[in-house]
Amino acid sequence: DVLGSDGYEVNNGVEDEDERRILHLCMETLEERERLIMNMRFGLCGYKEHTQKEVADILGISQSYISRLEKRIIMQLKRDIEKITTHFTNIDEIEKEFEGKGYHREKCDCAIEKTPEIRVEAQRTELL
């Protein structure tokens, strides 16, 4: 074995990367605030991972509302991912479809850069 690992491990790594690429593409279709919530909650796009309470405090809304939003966003992402993966056969086709709609995987559009008041509040509370 040239690579020093079995085929399953190699293929599994490729599948994981494809799944991450699909997730990032689907994240691009979210509203800016939804993307910000997901980035902060799960440490995506270079964000530090935060609790629901921390995200709620930064955004000035209740933790229970963050919880409801998070559940709704996750369900939406799951539906989008299932729809995409059943319609297209490989990641290149998926990326072409998204690029045709103006979305680009490489562009990790971090909403906080566009929302200075949230950034200032986050820095003040030292949560980022």
Phi, psi and omega in degrees: 000115185292319183280345181078016176212160182280166183301325180300313181297318180294311180296323180298319178296320178295316179297319179299317179296317178299318179297320177296319179297317179295317178301314180297321177297314180295326178298327180297336181277350180287158172295157184305314181293321178297317179297318179299314180301312181294319178299316182287321181293320189247010176066038179268162174056034177083004178280152171284142178287134182235157173284166176301320181297317179297315179298317179300315180297318180296318183273351178074033177230173184281155177296324180293326177291320175301317180300314179296316178298315181301313179299316180296317181296317180297318178298318178297315179297318178300314179299315181297317181294316178298317180298315182294313185288339175274337182272324183249152184263340178210166186296327180297318177297319181296314181296321178298318179299315181292319178299323177297337179262006177092009179258144181224126182300321184295335183278093177276085189286093182278111187300332184295333177296331181268357185234080186301324182294326176290318179300314181298314179299318180296319179293320181298320181273359179056037179267344179264000000 
